[in-house]
Amino acid sequence: MKLNSMQDLLVAELQDLMSVERQIAQTLPKVIREVAHLPLRKELEGHLAETTQHEQRLEACFKKLGVPVQAGRSHGMIGLISGWMEMQESHAHRDVLDAAIISTIQHIEHYEIAGYGCARAFAQVLEQGEVAEILGRTLAEEERFDRRLSEIAKSVINREAELHSR
């Protein structure tokens, strides 16, 4: 893709984000099956439902910009998911695996937060207020999810993982 304008850059970021959301929708059910702690499982299930909304919002952004809805190929997400698959094969204790799941998901969330933040900034520069607002809603949800994962890790999972790694 040629990046000759900020519009091109915004569309490229939206395409990457669409790829990200679709890959999450495919991978997260597999991750959820591996989770031992119920609060973490519920949080991930809730985020899986949000992912569908995120994809729909991205579709709305494409439409508002008058460009075809198209997912790119998010190499960053491919790498993060590959890392998860390697970690999953490590045969770690369930508590340690849950801590690893949180770490992996937070890496993914930070990738999404960066992408949504950049896309929103590009939309603002292009005076695409509705697109910026849509992206801002998803960005806020991603940030909240990341904070909730940190709370779960700090309050329970990391401590239990440490007890089982001695």
C-alpha positions in Angstrom: 0.0 0.0 0.0 1.2 3.4 -0.8 1.2 6.0 1.9 0.9 9.3 0.1 -1.3 11.0 2.6 -2.6 11.0 6.1 -5.9 9.5 4.7 -3.8 6.6 3.4 -2.1 6.2 6.7 -5.5 6.2 8.6 -6.9 3.6 6.2 -3.8 1.4 6.6 -4.1 1.7 10.4 -7.8 0.7 10.2 -6.9 -2.3 8.0 -4.3 -3.4 10.6 -6.8 -3.0 13.4 -9.5 -5.0 11.5 -6.9 -7.8 11.1 -6.1 -7.6 14.8 -9.8 -7.8 15.9 -10.4 -10.7 13.6 -7.4 -12.6 14.8 -8.4 -12.0 18.4 -11.9 -13.3 17.7 -10.3 -16.5 16.3 -7.7 -17.0 19.0 -9.4 -15.8 22.2 -11.7 -18.8 22.5 -8.7 -21.1 22.5 -7.0 -19.0 25.2 -10.2 -19.0 27.3 -10.3 -22.8 27.3 -6.8 -22.8 29.0 -7.7 -20.4 31.8 -7.9 -21.9 35.4 -9.1 -18.8 37.3 -12.8 -17.9 36.9 -12.4 -14.1 37.2 -9.9 -14.2 34.4 -12.1 -16.4 32.3 -15.1 -14.1 32.8 -13.0 -11.1 31.9 -11.7 -12.7 28.7 -15.2 -13.8 27.7 -16.5 -10.3 28.1 -13.7 -9.0 26.0 -14.5 -11.5 23.3 -18.0 -10.1 23.1 -16.5 -6.6 22.9 -14.3 -7.7 20.1 -17.4 -8.2 17.8 -18.4 -4.6 18.6 -14.9 -3.3 17.9 -15.0 -5.0 14.5 -18.4 -3.4 13.8 -17.1 0.0 14.8 -14.2 -0.4 12.4 -16.6 -1.2 9.6 -18.5 2.0 10.4 -15.2 3.9 10.2 -14.4 2.5 6.8 -17.9 3.4 5.6 -17.7 7.0 7.0 -14.4 7.4 5.1 -16.0 6.0 1.9 -13.4 3.2 1.5 -14.0 -0.5 1.2 -14.0 -2.5 4.4 -10.8 -4.5 4.2 -8.6 -6.2 6.7 -4.8 -5.9 6.3 -2.3 -8.4 7.4 -1.2 -7.5 10.9 2.3 -8.9 11.2 2.5 -7.6 14.8 -0.5 -9.6 15.8 0.7 -12.6 14.0 3.9 -12.4 16.1 2.0 -12.0 19.3 -0.2 -14.9 18.6 2.8 -17.1 17.7 4.3 -16.2 21.0 1.2 -17.3 22.8 1.1 -20.6 21.0 4.7 -21.3 22.0 3.9 -20.4 25.6 0.9 -22.6 25.6 3.0 -25.6 24.7 5.3 -25.0 27.7 3.2 -27.3 29.9 3.4 -24.7 32.8 1.5 -25.1 36.0 -2.1 -23.7 35.6 -1.5 -20.7 37.8 1.7 -19.9 36.0 -0.1 -20.3 32.7 -2.8 -17.9 33.8 -0.1 -15.3 34.7 1.4 -15.9 31.2 -2.0 -15.6 29.6 -2.5 -12.2 31.2 1.0 -11.1 30.1 0.3 -12.2 26.5 -3.1 -10.6 26.4 -1.7 -7.4 27.8 0.9 -7.3 25.1 -1.9 -7.7 22.6 -3.9 -4.9 24.3 -1.0 -2.5 24.3 -0.6 -3.2 20.6 -4.3 -2.4 20.1 -4.1 0.7 22.4 -1.3 2.0 20.3 -3.2 1.3 17.0 -6.5 2.9 18.2 -4.7 5.8 19.6 -2.8 6.5 16.4 -5.9 6.0 14.2 -7.9 8.4 16.4 -5.1 11.0 16.2 -5.0 10.6 12.4 -8.8 11.0 12.2 -8.6 14.1 14.3 -6.0 15.7 12.1 -8.1 14.9 9.1 -11.1 16.5 10.8 -13.0 13.2 10.7 -14.7 13.8 14.1 -17.2 10.9 13.9 -14.4 8.5 13.1 -12.2 9.9 15.9 -15.1 9.5 18.3 -15.8 5.9 17.3 -12.1 5.0 17.6 -12.0 6.8 21.0 -14.8 4.6 22.4 -12.9 1.5 21.5 -9.6 2.9 22.8 -11.3 3.6 26.1 -12.6 0.0 26.3 -9.2 -1.5 25.5 -7.6 0.6 28.2 -10.2 -0.4 30.8 -9.7 -4.1 29.9 -6.0 -3.7 30.3 -6.4 -2.2 33.8 -8.8 -5.0 34.8 -6.3 -7.6 33.7 -3.6 -5.8 35.8 -6.0 -5.9 38.8 -6.7 -9.6 38.4 -3.0 -10.4 38.1 -2.0 -8.3 41.1 -4.8 -9.4 43.4 -4.7 -13.2 42.8 -3.0 -14.8 39.9 0.6 -13.6 40.2 0.7 -14.5 43.9 -0.7 -18.0 43.3 1.7 -18.5 40.3 4.6 -17.6 42.6 3.5 -20.1 45.2 3.4 -22.9 42.7 6.7 -22.1 41.1 8.7 -22.8 44.3 
